[in-house]
Amino acid sequence: MAEIRVKAEIAGSVWKILVQPGEAVAAEDSLMLLESMKMEIPVVAPRAGTVLEWRVAEGEAVAEGDVVVVLRA
């Protein structure tokens, strides 16, 4: 099975994690919310899979391109 590394598309801070490891997600499901420039930006699953691990925690700062979560397709 393939691993999918989901990256932050914008720099910001992790506002809320919406799914936990082991949960199944569909393509385009919101995985987490980033706060950037006083806006909430959803990070979505590029395709269906299962959440393997988070690489960030709520409140943590992320840079554009950082891997934030790993899915198994």
N, C-alpha and C positions, 0 to 999 in steps of 0.2 A: 504494500500500500504506500502511496505517495504522501510525503509530508509537504504541507503548504505553510510557508512562513509569511505571515501577514505583517505588513510594514505600515508605520504611521505615514500618512501622506502629507502631514503638516507638523511643525513643531508645536508643542504645547504641554499641558499636564494632564495626566490621567484623572478624569473627573469621576467616572463610574465604570466598573466592570459589570457587564450584564449577563454573562454566562460563566459557568464553572467547568473545570476539567472533567471530562467524561460525558459532557452534554453534547447531543447531536444538534447541528445547525444546518439550515438550508442556505443555498446561495442567496446573497444579499441580506441575510439576517444581520442585525446590529450586534456586534460583539462587545463594544465598549464605547464610551463617549470621551472625547478629548476636549479640553477647554483651551481655546486659543483666541486671543483678541476679544475676550468676553463673549465668545460664541461657543456653542456646543456642537462639535463635529463628530458624527458617528463614524466608527471604523467598522466596515462590513466584511462578511465572509465572501471571498471571491467565488467560492463554489461550496457545495454541500460537503460536510465532513463531521468529524468529532473533535472537540477541543482536547488537545494533548497537554499543553502547558502554557502558562502565562509567563512572559519574560519581563513583565512590569507589574507594579502594584499601584493601587489608588493613591493619588497624591504625588506620584513620581513624575518628573519631567522627562519628556522624550524629544528627540530630534527627528527631523524629517528623514525618513528612510530606516529608522530603527525598527527591528523586528519586535513586535509587541506580543504576538501569540502564535503558537504553532498548532495547525490542524492536521488531522489524518483524513485523507480522502478515500 
